[in-house]
Amino acid sequence: MFWTGLALGIAGVTTSALGLTVFRVDDSSTGNAPAGTGKNLGLLWGGVALAGAGAALMIGSQRTSASLSPGRVGLVHRVRF
């Protein structure tokens, strides 16, 4: 589950980045963007959902844990030989 989650997380981040940069659309979701250069909201939020699912798989695996503290997020995966 850890490696599947990692792959999904990377795919989600990549999808979001592509939706913000390369695959722009004509509709602008902000008032500041020049005409014809709006971000692709479908790719952006689809990537966020994909990355969230990947993070849930990584944290939900048996040998992985997450820790939150002020200013820090930790993800630990234990590998046994």
PyMOL Python script that loads the backbone (N, CA, C, O; Angstrom):
from pymol import cmd

cmd.read_pdbstr("""\
ATOM      1  N   MET A   1       0.809  -1.188   0.000  1.00  0.00           N
ATOM      2  CA  MET A   1       0.000   0.000   0.000  1.00  0.00           C
ATOM      3  C   MET A   1       0.858   1.259   0.000  1.00  0.00           C
ATOM      4  O   MET A   1       0.459   2.274  -0.572  1.00  0.00           O
ATOM      5  N   PHE A   2       2.023   1.213   0.629  1.00  0.00           N
ATOM      6  CA  PHE A   2       2.875   2.399   0.705  1.00  0.00           C
ATOM      7  C   PHE A   2       3.316   2.840  -0.684  1.00  0.00           C
ATOM      8  O   PHE A   2       3.187   4.014  -1.033  1.00  0.00           O
ATOM      9  N   TRP A   3       3.831   1.914  -1.472  1.00  0.00           N
ATOM     10  CA  TRP A   3       4.360   2.288  -2.790  1.00  0.00           C
ATOM     11  C   TRP A   3       3.250   2.696  -3.742  1.00  0.00           C
ATOM     12  O   TRP A   3       3.449   3.575  -4.580  1.00  0.00           O
ATOM     13  N   THR A   4       2.101   2.082  -3.630  1.00  0.00           N
ATOM     14  CA  THR A   4       0.947   2.491  -4.433  1.00  0.00           C
ATOM     15  C   THR A   4       0.523   3.906  -4.061  1.00  0.00           C
ATOM     16  O   THR A   4       0.236   4.727  -4.932  1.00  0.00           O
ATOM     17  N   GLY A   5       0.488   4.180  -2.780  1.00  0.00           N
ATOM     18  CA  GLY A   5       0.151   5.528  -2.316  1.00  0.00           C
ATOM     19  C   GLY A   5       1.165   6.561  -2.760  1.00  0.00           C
ATOM     20  O   GLY A   5       0.800   7.678  -3.129  1.00  0.00           O
ATOM     21  N   LEU A   6       2.434   6.197  -2.726  1.00  0.00           N
ATOM     22  CA  LEU A   6       3.479   7.115  -3.183  1.00  0.00           C
ATOM     23  C   LEU A   6       3.308   7.422  -4.667  1.00  0.00           C
ATOM     24  O   LEU A   6       3.420   8.576  -5.081  1.00  0.00           O
ATOM     25  N   ALA A   7       3.040   6.399  -5.460  1.00  0.00           N
ATOM     26  CA  ALA A   7       2.834   6.606  -6.896  1.00  0.00           C
ATOM     27  C   ALA A   7       1.612   7.485  -7.149  1.00  0.00           C
ATOM     28  O   ALA A   7       1.658   8.371  -8.002  1.00  0.00           O
ATOM     29  N   LEU A   8       0.521   7.251  -6.422  1.00  0.00           N
ATOM     30  CA  LEU A   8      -0.675   8.082  -6.576  1.00  0.00           C
ATOM     31  C   LEU A   8      -0.412   9.523  -6.147  1.00  0.00           C
ATOM     32  O   LEU A   8      -0.895  10.460  -6.783  1.00  0.00           O
ATOM     33  N   GLY A   9       0.343   9.700  -5.083  1.00  0.00           N
ATOM     34  CA  GLY A   9       0.674  11.046  -4.622  1.00  0.00           C
ATOM     35  C   GLY A   9       1.492  11.809  -5.644  1.00  0.00           C
ATOM     36  O   GLY A   9       1.224  12.982  -5.907  1.00  0.00           O
ATOM     37  N   ILE A  10       2.487  11.154  -6.221  1.00  0.00           N
ATOM     38  CA  ILE A  10       3.317  11.798  -7.245  1.00  0.00           C
ATOM     39  C   ILE A  10       2.472  12.125  -8.474  1.00  0.00           C
ATOM     40  O   ILE A  10       2.607  13.202  -9.055  1.00  0.00           O
ATOM     41  N   ALA A  11       1.610  11.205  -8.865  1.00  0.00           N
ATOM     42  CA  ALA A  11       0.735  11.452 -10.018  1.00  0.00           C
ATOM     43  C   ALA A  11      -0.211  12.623  -9.745  1.00  0.00           C
ATOM     44  O   ALA A  11      -0.468  13.430 -10.638  1.00  0.00           O
ATOM     45  N   GLY A  12      -0.723  12.721  -8.538  1.00  0.00           N
ATOM     46  CA  GLY A  12      -1.626  13.813  -8.183  1.00  0.00           C
ATOM     47  C   GLY A  12      -0.940  15.166  -8.195  1.00  0.00           C
ATOM     48  O   GLY A  12      -1.491  16.141  -8.704  1.00  0.00           O
ATOM     49  N   VAL A  13       0.252  15.230  -7.640  1.00  0.00           N
ATOM     50  CA  VAL A  13       1.002  16.488  -7.636  1.00  0.00           C
ATOM     51  C   VAL A  13       1.356  16.898  -9.060  1.00  0.00           C
ATOM     52  O   VAL A  13       1.270  18.076  -9.409  1.00  0.00           O
ATOM     53  N   THR A  14       1.754  15.934  -9.882  1.00  0.00           N
ATOM     54  CA  THR A  14       2.081  16.224 -11.278  1.00  0.00           C
ATOM     55  C   THR A  14       0.854  16.715 -12.030  1.00  0.00           C
ATOM     56  O   THR A  14       0.945  17.673 -12.798  1.00  0.00           O
ATOM     57  N   THR A  15      -0.287  16.079 -11.824  1.00  0.00           N
ATOM     58  CA  THR A  15      -1.528  16.493 -12.482  1.00  0.00           C
ATOM     59  C   THR A  15      -1.915  17.913 -12.085  1.00  0.00           C
ATOM     60  O   THR A  15      -2.305  18.712 -12.936  1.00  0.00           O
ATOM     61  N   SER A  16      -1.809  18.227 -10.808  1.00  0.00           N
ATOM     62  CA  SER A  16      -2.127  19.582 -10.351  1.00  0.00           C
ATOM     63  C   SER A  16      -1.188  20.607 -10.964  1.00  0.00           C
ATOM     64  O   SER A  16      -1.625  21.671 -11.404  1.00  0.00           O
ATOM     65  N   ALA A  17       0.102  20.290 -10.994  1.00  0.00           N
ATOM     66  CA  ALA A  17       1.073  21.216 -11.576  1.00  0.00           C
ATOM     67  C   ALA A  17       0.805  21.441 -13.060  1.00  0.00           C
ATOM     68  O   ALA A  17       0.923  22.564 -13.550  1.00  0.00           O
ATOM     69  N   LEU A  18       0.447  20.386 -13.771  1.00  0.00           N
ATOM     70  CA  LEU A  18       0.137  20.530 -15.197  1.00  0.00           C
ATOM     71  C   LEU A  18      -1.129  21.358 -15.402  1.00  0.00           C
ATOM     72  O   LEU A  18      -1.217  22.130 -16.356  1.00  0.00           O
ATOM     73  N   GLY A  19      -2.092  21.204 -14.529  1.00  0.00           N
ATOM     74  CA  GLY A  19      -3.317  21.992 -14.624  1.00  0.00           C
ATOM     75  C   GLY A  19      -3.098  23.466 -14.359  1.00  0.00           C
ATOM     76  O   GLY A  19      -3.855  24.307 -14.846  1.00  0.00           O
ATOM     77  N   LEU A  20      -2.057  23.790 -13.582  1.00  0.00           N
ATOM     78  CA  LEU A  20      -1.744  25.182 -13.280  1.00  0.00           C
ATOM     79  C   LEU A  20      -0.810  25.822 -14.300  1.00  0.00           C
ATOM     80  O   LEU A  20      -0.766  27.047 -14.411  1.00  0.00           O
ATOM     81  N   THR A  21      -0.068  25.016 -15.041  1.00  0.00           N
ATOM     82  CA  THR A  21       0.958  25.589 -15.913  1.00  0.00           C
ATOM     83  C   THR A  21       0.738  25.297 -17.389  1.00  0.00           C
ATOM     84  O   THR A  21       0.521  26.229 -18.164  1.00  0.00           O
ATOM     85  N   VAL A  22       0.785  24.070 -17.795  1.00  0.00           N
ATOM     86  CA  VAL A  22       0.812  23.712 -19.212  1.00  0.00           C
ATOM     87  C   VAL A  22      -0.572  23.720 -19.845  1.00  0.00           C
ATOM     88  O   VAL A  22      -0.761  24.304 -20.912  1.00  0.00           O
ATOM     89  N   PHE A  23      -1.530  23.087 -19.207  1.00  0.00           N
ATOM     90  CA  PHE A  23      -2.853  22.912 -19.797  1.00  0.00           C
ATOM     91  C   PHE A  23      -3.824  23.992 -19.331  1.00  0.00           C
ATOM     92  O   PHE A  23      -4.821  23.700 -18.671  1.00  0.00           O
ATOM     93  N   ARG A  24      -3.528  25.230 -19.678  1.00  0.00           N
ATOM     94  CA  ARG A  24      -4.388  26.362 -19.336  1.00  0.00           C
ATOM     95  C   ARG A  24      -5.663  26.313 -20.174  1.00  0.00           C
ATOM     96  O   ARG A  24      -5.689  25.686 -21.233  1.00  0.00           O
ATOM     97  N   VAL A  25      -6.710  26.968 -19.706  1.00  0.00           N
ATOM     98  CA  VAL A  25      -7.984  27.016 -20.428  1.00  0.00           C
ATOM     99  C   VAL A  25      -8.376  28.470 -20.685  1.00  0.00           C
ATOM    100  O   VAL A  25      -7.738  29.394 -20.181  1.00  0.00           O
ATOM    101  N   ASP A  26      -9.412  28.655 -21.462  1.00  0.00           N
ATOM    102  CA  ASP A  26      -9.865  30.006 -21.796  1.00  0.00           C
ATOM    103  C   ASP A  26     -10.563  30.693 -20.632  1.00  0.00           C
ATOM    104  O   ASP A  26     -10.471  31.912 -20.489  1.00  0.00           O
ATOM    105  N   ASP A  27     -11.252  29.932 -19.805  1.00  0.00           N
ATOM    106  CA  ASP A  27     -11.965  30.521 -18.667  1.00  0.00           C
ATOM    107  C   ASP A  27     -10.988  30.902 -17.575  1.00  0.00           C
ATOM    108  O   ASP A  27     -10.108  30.117 -17.223  1.00  0.00           O
ATOM    109  N   SER A  28     -11.134  32.085 -17.045  1.00  0.00           N
ATOM    110  CA  SER A  28     -10.283  32.533 -15.953  1.00  0.00           C
ATOM    111  C   SER A  28     -11.081  32.492 -14.660  1.00  0.00           C
ATOM    112  O   SER A  28     -12.175  33.051 -14.587  1.00  0.00           O
ATOM    113  N   SER A  29     -10.540  31.831 -13.633  1.00  0.00           N
ATOM    114  CA  SER A  29     -11.252  31.729 -12.358  1.00  0.00           C
ATOM    115  C   SER A  29     -10.899  32.884 -11.423  1.00  0.00           C
ATOM    116  O   SER A  29     -11.454  32.990 -10.330  1.00  0.00           O
ATOM    117  N   THR A  30      -9.979  33.749 -11.849  1.00  0.00           N
ATOM    118  CA  THR A  30      -9.618  34.914 -11.039  1.00  0.00           C
ATOM    119  C   THR A  30      -9.760  36.168 -11.875  1.00  0.00           C
ATOM    120  O   THR A  30      -9.783  36.101 -13.104  1.00  0.00           O
ATOM    121  N   GLY A  31      -9.853  37.284 -11.230  1.00  0.00           N
ATOM    122  CA  GLY A  31      -9.942  38.552 -11.940  1.00  0.00           C
ATOM    123  C   GLY A  31      -8.595  39.060 -12.422  1.00  0.00           C
ATOM    124  O   GLY A  31      -8.540  39.956 -13.264  1.00  0.00           O
ATOM    125  N   ASN A  32      -7.500  38.501 -11.902  1.00  0.00           N
ATOM    126  CA  ASN A  32      -6.161  38.984 -12.243  1.00  0.00           C
ATOM    127  C   ASN A  32      -5.563  38.362 -13.485  1.00  0.00           C
ATOM    128  O   ASN A  32      -4.695  38.967 -14.114  1.00  0.00           O
ATOM    129  N   ALA A  33      -5.998  37.182 -13.854  1.00  0.00           N
ATOM    130  CA  ALA A  33      -5.375  36.461 -14.971  1.00  0.00           C
ATOM    131  C   ALA A  33      -5.708  37.141 -16.297  1.00  0.00           C
ATOM    132  O   ALA A  33      -6.837  37.588 -16.500  1.00  0.00           O
ATOM    133  N   PRO A  34      -4.725  37.219 -17.200  1.00  0.00           N
ATOM    134  CA  PRO A  34      -5.021  37.766 -18.528  1.00  0.00           C
ATOM    135  C   PRO A  34      -6.039  36.886 -19.254  1.00  0.00           C
ATOM    136  O   PRO A  34      -6.179  35.701 -18.951  1.00  0.00           O
ATOM    137  N   ALA A  35      -6.738  37.476 -20.204  1.00  0.00           N
ATOM    138  CA  ALA A  35      -7.770  36.732 -20.945  1.00  0.00           C
ATOM    139  C   ALA A  35      -7.163  35.519 -21.641  1.00  0.00           C
ATOM    140  O   ALA A  35      -6.106  35.612 -22.265  1.00  0.00           O
ATOM    141  N   GLY A  36      -7.845  34.378 -21.525  1.00  0.00           N
ATOM    142  CA  GLY A  36      -7.410  33.162 -22.204  1.00  0.00           C
ATOM    143  C   GLY A  36      -6.318  32.387 -21.500  1.00  0.00           C
ATOM    144  O   GLY A  36      -5.749  31.468 -22.089  1.00  0.00           O
ATOM    145  N   THR A  37      -6.003  32.727 -20.250  1.00  0.00           N
ATOM    146  CA  THR A  37      -4.926  31.995 -19.561  1.00  0.00           C
ATOM    147  C   THR A  37      -5.354  31.555 -18.159  1.00  0.00           C
ATOM    148  O   THR A  37      -4.572  31.687 -17.217  1.00  0.00           O
ATOM    149  N   GLY A  38      -6.538  31.053 -18.002  1.00  0.00           N
ATOM    150  CA  GLY A  38      -6.996  30.580 -16.700  1.00  0.00           C
ATOM    151  C   GLY A  38      -6.494  29.187 -16.397  1.00  0.00           C
ATOM    152  O   GLY A  38      -6.196  28.408 -17.302  1.00  0.00           O
ATOM    153  N   LYS A  39      -6.402  28.878 -15.110  1.00  0.00           N
ATOM    154  CA  LYS A  39      -5.956  27.540 -14.721  1.00  0.00           C
ATOM    155  C   LYS A  39      -7.040  26.511 -14.996  1.00  0.00           C
ATOM    156  O   LYS A  39      -8.228  26.834 -14.974  1.00  0.00           O
ATOM    157  N   ASN A  40      -6.642  25.298 -15.248  1.00  0.00           N
ATOM    158  CA  ASN A  40      -7.558  24.206 -15.532  1.00  0.00           C
ATOM    159  C   ASN A  40      -8.015  23.624 -14.192  1.00  0.00           C
ATOM    160  O   ASN A  40      -7.320  22.806 -13.590  1.00  0.00           O
ATOM    161  N   LEU A  41      -9.179  24.051 -13.740  1.00  0.00           N
ATOM    162  CA  LEU A  41      -9.655  23.647 -12.407  1.00  0.00           C
ATOM    163  C   LEU A  41      -9.939  22.161 -12.300  1.00  0.00           C
ATOM    164  O   LEU A  41      -9.761  21.571 -11.234  1.00  0.00           O
ATOM    165  N   GLY A  42     -10.380  21.546 -13.395  1.00  0.00           N
ATOM    166  CA  GLY A  42     -10.631  20.105 -13.364  1.00  0.00           C
ATOM    167  C   GLY A  42      -9.361  19.316 -13.084  1.00  0.00           C
ATOM    168  O   GLY A  42      -9.356  18.405 -12.256  1.00  0.00           O
ATOM    169  N   LEU A  43      -8.283  19.672 -13.781  1.00  0.00           N
ATOM    170  CA  LEU A  43      -7.002  18.992 -13.533  1.00  0.00           C
ATOM    171  C   LEU A  43      -6.450  19.332 -12.157  1.00  0.00           C
ATOM    172  O   LEU A  43      -5.901  18.470 -11.472  1.00  0.00           O
ATOM    173  N   LEU A  44      -6.595  20.580 -11.757  1.00  0.00           N
ATOM    174  CA  LEU A  44      -6.081  20.995 -10.458  1.00  0.00           C
ATOM    175  C   LEU A  44      -6.726  20.202  -9.328  1.00  0.00           C
ATOM    176  O   LEU A  44      -6.021  19.584  -8.530  1.00  0.00           O
ATOM    177  N   TRP A  45      -8.053  20.210  -9.248  1.00  0.00           N
ATOM    178  CA  TRP A  45      -8.737  19.538  -8.149  1.00  0.00           C
ATOM    179  C   TRP A  45      -8.720  18.021  -8.290  1.00  0.00           C
ATOM    180  O   TRP A  45      -8.753  17.304  -7.290  1.00  0.00           O
ATOM    181  N   GLY A  46      -8.669  17.528  -9.522  1.00  0.00           N
ATOM    182  CA  GLY A  46      -8.499  16.087  -9.711  1.00  0.00           C
ATOM    183  C   GLY A  46      -7.159  15.617  -9.177  1.00  0.00           C
ATOM    184  O   GLY A  46      -7.060  14.556  -8.560  1.00  0.00           O
ATOM    185  N   GLY A  47      -6.124  16.421  -9.422  1.00  0.00           N
ATOM    186  CA  GLY A  47      -4.800  16.100  -8.895  1.00  0.00           C
ATOM    187  C   GLY A  47      -4.745  16.170  -7.378  1.00  0.00           C
ATOM    188  O   GLY A  47      -4.086  15.354  -6.734  1.00  0.00           O
ATOM    189  N   VAL A  48      -5.440  17.149  -6.812  1.00  0.00           N
ATOM    190  CA  VAL A  48      -5.487  17.259  -5.345  1.00  0.00           C
ATOM    191  C   VAL A  48      -6.169  16.035  -4.743  1.00  0.00           C
ATOM    192  O   VAL A  48      -5.705  15.495  -3.739  1.00  0.00           O
ATOM    193  N   ALA A  49      -7.267  15.598  -5.352  1.00  0.00           N
ATOM    194  CA  ALA A  49      -7.965  14.405  -4.857  1.00  0.00           C
ATOM    195  C   ALA A  49      -7.095  13.157  -4.995  1.00  0.00           C
ATOM    196  O   ALA A  49      -7.068  12.306  -4.106  1.00  0.00           O
ATOM    197  N   LEU A  50      -6.392  13.061  -6.111  1.00  0.00           N
ATOM    198  CA  LEU A  50      -5.514  11.910  -6.340  1.00  0.00           C
ATOM    199  C   LEU A  50      -4.370  11.888  -5.324  1.00  0.00           C
ATOM    200  O   LEU A  50      -4.044  10.837  -4.773  1.00  0.00           O
ATOM    201  N   ALA A  51      -3.771  13.041  -5.080  1.00  0.00           N
ATOM    202  CA  ALA A  51      -2.694  13.120  -4.086  1.00  0.00           C
ATOM    203  C   ALA A  51      -3.208  12.805  -2.688  1.00  0.00           C
ATOM    204  O   ALA A  51      -2.514  12.160  -1.902  1.00  0.00           O
ATOM    205  N   GLY A  52      -4.422  13.255  -2.370  1.00  0.00           N
ATOM    206  CA  GLY A  52      -5.012  12.943  -1.070  1.00  0.00           C
ATOM    207  C   GLY A  52      -5.260  11.457  -0.894  1.00  0.00           C
ATOM    208  O   GLY A  52      -5.028  10.905   0.181  1.00  0.00           O
ATOM    209  N   ALA A  53      -5.730  10.812  -1.948  1.00  0.00           N
ATOM    210  CA  ALA A  53      -5.935   9.357  -1.890  1.00  0.00           C
ATOM    211  C   ALA A  53      -4.598   8.640  -1.715  1.00  0.00           C
ATOM    212  O   ALA A  53      -4.498   7.669  -0.965  1.00  0.00           O
ATOM    213  N   GLY A  54      -3.582   9.123  -2.408  1.00  0.00           N
ATOM    214  CA  GLY A  54      -2.253   8.526  -2.257  1.00  0.00           C
ATOM    215  C   GLY A  54      -1.715   8.688  -0.846  1.00  0.00           C
ATOM    216  O   GLY A  54      -1.138   7.755  -0.286  1.00  0.00           O
ATOM    217  N   ALA A  55      -1.903   9.871  -0.269  1.00  0.00           N
ATOM    218  CA  ALA A  55      -1.451  10.097   1.109  1.00  0.00           C
ATOM    219  C   ALA A  55      -2.203   9.201   2.084  1.00  0.00           C
ATOM    220  O   ALA A  55      -1.611   8.676   3.027  1.00  0.00           O
ATOM    221  N   ALA A  56      -3.499   9.022   1.866  1.00  0.00           N
ATOM    222  CA  ALA A  56      -4.285   8.145   2.744  1.00  0.00           C
ATOM    223  C   ALA A  56      -3.795   6.706   2.655  1.00  0.00           C
ATOM    224  O   ALA A  56      -3.725   6.011   3.668  1.00  0.00           O
ATOM    225  N   LEU A  57      -3.457   6.255   1.453  1.00  0.00           N
ATOM    226  CA  LEU A  57      -2.926   4.889   1.305  1.00  0.00           C
ATOM    227  C   LEU A  57      -1.577   4.742   2.002  1.00  0.00           C
ATOM    228  O   LEU A  57      -1.306   3.732   2.652  1.00  0.00           O
ATOM    229  N   MET A  58      -0.734   5.768   1.856  1.00  0.00           N
ATOM    230  CA  MET A  58       0.583   5.689   2.493  1.00  0.00           C
ATOM    231  C   MET A  58       0.469   5.650   4.006  1.00  0.00           C
ATOM    232  O   MET A  58       1.112   4.829   4.661  1.00  0.00           O
ATOM    233  N   ILE A  59      -0.341   6.529   4.559  1.00  0.00           N
ATOM    234  CA  ILE A  59      -0.476   6.602   6.017  1.00  0.00           C
ATOM    235  C   ILE A  59      -1.240   5.408   6.555  1.00  0.00           C
ATOM    236  O   ILE A  59      -0.995   4.966   7.677  1.00  0.00           O
ATOM    237  N   GLY A  60      -2.171   4.879   5.761  1.00  0.00           N
ATOM    238  CA  GLY A  60      -2.981   3.760   6.212  1.00  0.00           C
ATOM    239  C   GLY A  60      -2.295   2.412   6.156  1.00  0.00           C
ATOM    240  O   GLY A  60      -2.831   1.432   6.674  1.00  0.00           O
ATOM    241  N   SER A  61      -1.120   2.331   5.542  1.00  0.00           N
ATOM    242  CA  SER A  61      -0.440   1.042   5.475  1.00  0.00           C
ATOM    243  C   SER A  61       0.057   0.650   6.867  1.00  0.00           C
ATOM    244  O   SER A  61       0.183   1.504   7.744  1.00  0.00           O
ATOM    245  N   GLN A  62       0.331  -0.607   7.066  1.00  0.00           N
ATOM    246  CA  GLN A  62       0.641  -1.123   8.393  1.00  0.00           C
ATOM    247  C   GLN A  62       1.953  -0.608   8.970  1.00  0.00           C
ATOM    248  O   GLN A  62       2.053  -0.401  10.179  1.00  0.00           O
ATOM    249  N   ARG A  63       2.943  -0.401   8.140  1.00  0.00           N
ATOM    250  CA  ARG A  63       4.265  -0.020   8.649  1.00  0.00           C
ATOM    251  C   ARG A  63       4.564   1.455   8.466  1.00  0.00           C
ATOM    252  O   ARG A  63       5.729   1.853   8.505  1.00  0.00           O
ATOM    253  N   THR A  64       3.552   2.269   8.270  1.00  0.00           N
ATOM    254  CA  THR A  64       3.751   3.693   8.051  1.00  0.00           C
ATOM    255  C   THR A  64       2.959   4.481   9.071  1.00  0.00           C
ATOM    256  O   THR A  64       1.839   4.113   9.424  1.00  0.00           O
ATOM    257  N   SER A  65       3.549   5.566   9.542  1.00  0.00           N
ATOM    258  CA  SER A  65       2.844   6.429  10.478  1.00  0.00           C
ATOM    259  C   SER A  65       3.157   7.887  10.137  1.00  0.00           C
ATOM    260  O   SER A  65       4.180   8.195   9.526  1.00  0.00           O
ATOM    261  N   ALA A  66       2.268   8.755  10.540  1.00  0.00           N
ATOM    262  CA  ALA A  66       2.446  10.184  10.318  1.00  0.00           C
ATOM    263  C   ALA A  66       2.435  10.878  11.666  1.00  0.00           C
ATOM    264  O   ALA A  66       1.747  10.450  12.592  1.00  0.00           O
ATOM    265  N   SER A  67       3.205  11.950  11.767  1.00  0.00           N
ATOM    266  CA  SER A  67       3.215  12.741  12.991  1.00  0.00           C
ATOM    267  C   SER A  67       3.127  14.213  12.617  1.00  0.00           C
ATOM    268  O   SER A  67       3.772  14.670  11.673  1.00  0.00           O
ATOM    269  N   LEU A  68       2.325  14.938  13.368  1.00  0.00           N
ATOM    270  CA  LEU A  68       2.158  16.368  13.153  1.00  0.00           C
ATOM    271  C   LEU A  68       2.616  17.111  14.388  1.00  0.00           C
ATOM    272  O   LEU A  68       2.268  16.736  15.508  1.00  0.00           O
ATOM    273  N   SER A  69       3.391  18.159  14.193  1.00  0.00           N
ATOM    274  CA  SER A  69       3.801  19.040  15.272  1.00  0.00           C
ATOM    275  C   SER A  69       3.880  20.443  14.695  1.00  0.00           C
ATOM    276  O   SER A  69       3.871  20.599  13.474  1.00  0.00           O
ATOM    277  N   PRO A  70       3.955  21.458  15.525  1.00  0.00           N
ATOM    278  CA  PRO A  70       3.987  22.825  14.999  1.00  0.00           C
ATOM    279  C   PRO A  70       5.139  23.036  14.010  1.00  0.00           C
ATOM    280  O   PRO A  70       6.308  22.883  14.364  1.00  0.00           O
ATOM    281  N   GLY A  71       4.802  23.379  12.800  1.00  0.00           N
ATOM    282  CA  GLY A  71       5.816  23.644  11.785  1.00  0.00           C
ATOM    283  C   GLY A  71       6.432  22.415  11.150  1.00  0.00           C
ATOM    284  O   GLY A  71       7.405  22.538  10.407  1.00  0.00           O
ATOM    285  N   ARG A  72       5.896  21.229  11.419  1.00  0.00           N
ATOM    286  CA  ARG A  72       6.527  20.022  10.904  1.00  0.00           C
ATOM    287  C   ARG A  72       5.507  18.914  10.672  1.00  0.00           C
ATOM    288  O   ARG A  72       4.617  18.682  11.490  1.00  0.00           O
ATOM    289  N   VAL A  73       5.657  18.237   9.541  1.00  0.00           N
ATOM    290  CA  VAL A  73       4.854  17.054   9.237  1.00  0.00           C
ATOM    291  C   VAL A  73       5.834  15.929   8.951  1.00  0.00           C
ATOM    292  O   VAL A  73       6.712  16.074   8.100  1.00  0.00           O
ATOM    293  N   GLY A  74       5.696  14.819   9.647  1.00  0.00           N
ATOM    294  CA  GLY A  74       6.604  13.692   9.460  1.00  0.00           C
ATOM    295  C   GLY A  74       5.871  12.467   8.950  1.00  0.00           C
ATOM    296  O   GLY A  74       4.738  12.196   9.348  1.00  0.00           O
ATOM    297  N   LEU A  75       6.523  11.732   8.071  1.00  0.00           N
ATOM    298  CA  LEU A  75       5.987  10.488   7.535  1.00  0.00           C
ATOM    299  C   LEU A  75       7.087   9.442   7.668  1.00  0.00           C
ATOM    300  O   LEU A  75       8.167   9.602   7.100  1.00  0.00           O
ATOM    301  N   VAL A  76       6.822   8.382   8.408  1.00  0.00           N
ATOM    302  CA  VAL A  76       7.826   7.353   8.671  1.00  0.00           C
ATOM    303  C   VAL A  76       7.334   6.032   8.102  1.00  0.00           C
ATOM    304  O   VAL A  76       6.215   5.601   8.382  1.00  0.00           O
ATOM    305  N   HIS A  77       8.178   5.393   7.301  1.00  0.00           N
ATOM    306  CA  HIS A  77       7.877   4.063   6.752  1.00  0.00           C
ATOM    307  C   HIS A  77       8.953   3.118   7.232  1.00  0.00           C
ATOM    308  O   HIS A  77      10.135   3.355   6.981  1.00  0.00           O
ATOM    309  N   ARG A  78       8.575   2.050   7.920  1.00  0.00           N
ATOM    310  CA  ARG A  78       9.536   1.090   8.457  1.00  0.00           C
ATOM    311  C   ARG A  78       9.749  -0.041   7.467  1.00  0.00           C
ATOM    312  O   ARG A  78       8.797  -0.640   6.967  1.00  0.00           O
ATOM    313  N   VAL A  79      11.002  -0.318   7.197  1.00  0.00           N
ATOM    314  CA  VAL A  79      11.379  -1.415   6.307  1.00  0.00           C
ATOM    315  C   VAL A  79      12.141  -2.430   7.153  1.00  0.00           C
ATOM    316  O   VAL A  79      13.134  -2.086   7.794  1.00  0.00           O
ATOM    317  N   ARG A  80      11.682  -3.675   7.156  1.00  0.00           N
ATOM    318  CA  ARG A  80      12.360  -4.718   7.926  1.00  0.00           C
ATOM    319  C   ARG A  80      13.004  -5.713   6.974  1.00  0.00           C
ATOM    320  O   ARG A  80      12.455  -6.036   5.921  1.00  0.00           O
ATOM    321  N   PHE A  81      14.149  -6.180   7.357  1.00  0.00           N
ATOM    322  CA  PHE A  81      14.883  -7.161   6.554  1.00  0.00           C
ATOM    323  C   PHE A  81      14.873  -8.492   7.221  1.00  0.00           C
ATOM    324  O   PHE A  81      15.442  -9.450   6.696  1.00  0.00           O
TER     325      PHE A  81
END
""", "prot")
cmd.dss("prot")
cmd.show_as("cartoon", "prot")
cmd.util.cbc("prot")
cmd.orient("prot")
